[in-house]
Amino acid sequence: MSKKVNPTWTLLALAISAFAIGSTEFISVGLMPLLVSHFHIDLAQAGLTVSIYALGIMIGAPVMTLLTGRLNRHKLMMLIMGLFIVGNLLAALAPTFGLLLVGRVVAALAHGIFMTVASVIAADVVAPEKRASAIAVMFTGLTVATVTGVPLGTMIGQLGGWRWSFIFISAIGVIGLIADYWLVPRNLPLPAKATARGIIRVLTNPQLLLALLVTALGYGGTFVAYTYLSPLLEQAMGWSANAVVVILVVYGLMVALGNTLGGRWANTKPLVALFKIFVGLFITLLVLTVTAHSHWLGLLTVLVMGIFAFMNVPGLQLYIVQLAEVHTPQDVTMASALNISAFNVGIALGSGIGGQVTTQFGLTWTPLFGALMVAVSLVLLLGLIWLAKPVRKLDQADCND
């Protein structure tokens, strides 16, 4: 018989696992020069370690949800973290670049299903009015990974070789597995069985489809500029390479602050909170377009962008779950999985647009095109507000809060 676990400890365990998973997503960015040298490949081939990983998340989240929908949530978390550890060890020991990519795909499959299941677990272990904050705590592990895990893993690779970076991440995964074993409740309710028809039900529901598009475009808009943040800071604003390292750490702290605030604001009225957050992000990206050539004003705008960058994540993830509970209650986990895919579609789309903008117009135009993506998401969000019956009942005072 399992003892009752304090929700705070459960969220901590999920955050530790999220830290491990967040560290591995972008670790190969810092290791690319080492991979190019070791495997005698070009930079474009080395970039597959990022793009294939993202593809693995996009496809893996819904597919793994279909395959694991009826497994006990505690046992599933053990399976996920085990798969994650195996994937990173395979990458660490890979004798060929092809096997390294296989290891990345295995880890990506664990990543997609983890974010899906962990979001639902986080929402399940707390009171209804604290669900967005709980999801924000879980996502804090990803934020901390951006601030410390990825730079630390990169430094380990530079000092001891790229293989040690993946071993380091595997070790964090082991810690996460142990924490999940002891701190994730063993008697969590099972969701309804996920089916392929569930994907169709989610995607053919107007509100759920709009919510997924808002996630992809609103979240992805930041990545048009963020993907090229380091060269923007150096080339346009005149900061040194050493200063950029410090700035990126501070930027990560701003992301952590925004993530926490976003979770609190979205607890009761996620749609109203999301609208305000996206308006803030839209304005910030427009301002960055103007201040991109300014040493200090540009830096200040970048840090403000950090606050808004992930602020929308808890609200987006909570609202998709809430919508699914009302419209497709048998597909809650699948809706969560598709939203995780939508986040990664946004990253890929935003980064791709940013690359084209940099080539065609120049680096400092990336914030403007990011703002345009967010503007489209705002229009879609207005449509979502119009369709959402609970929101229609909000009085004018609520909408003007």
Summary of the structure (lengths in Angstrom):
residues: 401
radius of gyration: 20.3
end to end distance: 47.0
largest distance: 63.2
contacts: 1513
relative contact order: 0.14
helix: 85%
strand: 0%
